[in-house]
Amino acid sequence: MLYTTIDSPIGELLLAGDGRALHRLSMHVSPGLRWQRDPAAFTDATQQLEEYFAGARRRFDLELALEGSAFELSVWSALEQIPYGETISYGELARRVARPDAARAVGLANARNPIAVIVPCHRVIGADGSLTGYGGGLERKRRLLDLEAGVLPLLSSVPIPAA
């Protein structure tokens, strides 16, 4: 597995893949023991993330290699259909994957999303509009949602405080 790390306004991000497709984008930087650093393998992803944080990109155009159960893949696919700047509840996401009684299972699948930000799990919120669960922390979730809502200055100029 190849990897690189990049600085971002929401902290250091780990990108990992096979040189063709992106397999992981994580806010908890920890490459595997046998992984090899190769920043050149992630030029497109890095550029698109910089454009996103600068407010110039609303959709990503990258080859992704998502691995999970059929249910997880359906949830992650549904996440990609949530428009930039919009949010939905876990219950609504469950309805969109034809499992209306599975909001908790949807939440677990959302938490297992291996490609944060690009597969926008941050766009899922509680039924009452509250921010709930986010692997990167609620401060990062709030900042991503604020960026997309246009209520933050461009994130490229606003570093997140250290956790």
Residue pairs with C-beta under 8 A, 6 or more apart in sequence:
1 16
1 17
1 18
1 23
1 31
1 32
1 34
1 35
1 36
2 16
2 17
2 18
2 19
2 35
2 36
2 37
2 38
2 41
2 42
3 14
3 15
3 16
3 17
3 31
3 32
3 35
3 36
3 37
3 38
4 14
4 15
4 37
4 38
4 39
4 41
4 42
4 46
5 12
5 13
5 14
5 15
5 29
6 12
6 13
6 15
6 42
6 46
6 49
7 13
8 49
8 53
8 155
9 53
9 143
9 155
9 156
9 157
9 158
9 159
9 160
10 27
10 53
10 117
10 136
10 140
10 143
10 144
10 155
10 160
11 27
11 136
11 140
11 160
11 163
12 27
12 29
13 25
13 26
13 27
13 29
13 49
13 117
14 24
14 25
14 26
14 27
14 28
14 29
14 30
14 31
15 22
15 24
15 25
15 42
15 45
15 46
16 22
16 23
16 24
16 25
16 26
16 31
16 32
16 35
17 23
17 24
17 41
17 42
17 45
17 65
18 65
19 38
19 41
20 63
21 62
21 63
21 64
21 65
22 42
22 45
22 62
22 63
22 64
22 65
22 115
22 118
23 64
23 65
23 67
23 114
23 115
24 114
24 115
25 45
25 114
25 115
25 116
25 117
25 118
26 114
26 116
27 116
27 135
27 136
27 137
27 140
28 135
28 136
31 37
39 46
44 62
45 62
45 118
48 57
48 60
48 61
48 62
48 118
49 117
49 118
50 156
51 57
52 58
52 60
52 117
53 147
53 154
53 155
53 156
54 154
54 155
54 156
55 147
55 150
55 154
55 155
58 84
58 85
59 84
60 118
62 118
64 115
64 118
64 119
66 72
66 73
66 76
66 114
66 115
66 119
67 114
68 76
68 109
68 112
68 114
69 109
71 97
71 99
71 105
71 109
72 109
72 112
74 97
75 93
75 97
75 106
75 109
75 110
76 109
76 113
76 115
76 119
78 93
78 96
78 97
79 93
79 110
79 113
79 119
79 120
79 121
79 123
79 124
80 119
80 120
81 96
82 88
82 120
82 123
82 124
84 120
84 148
85 148
85 149
85 150
86 123
87 123
87 124
87 125
87 145
88 96
88 123
88 124
88 125
89 103
89 124
89 125
89 126
89 127
90 103
90 104
90 106
90 107
90 110
90 124
90 125
90 126
90 127
90 132
91 100
91 103
91 127
93 103
93 106
93 110
93 124
94 100
94 101
94 102
94 103
94 105
94 106
97 106
99 105
99 106
107 124
107 132
107 133
110 121
110 124
110 133
111 121
111 133
111 135
113 119
113 121
113 135
116 122
116 135
116 136
117 144
120 144
121 134
121 135
122 134
122 136
122 140
122 141
122 144
122 145
123 145
123 148
125 131
125 132
126 132
131 138
131 141
131 142
131 145
134 140
134 141
137 163
139 160
139 161
139 163
140 160
143 152
143 155
143 158
143 160
146 152
147 154
147 155
152 158
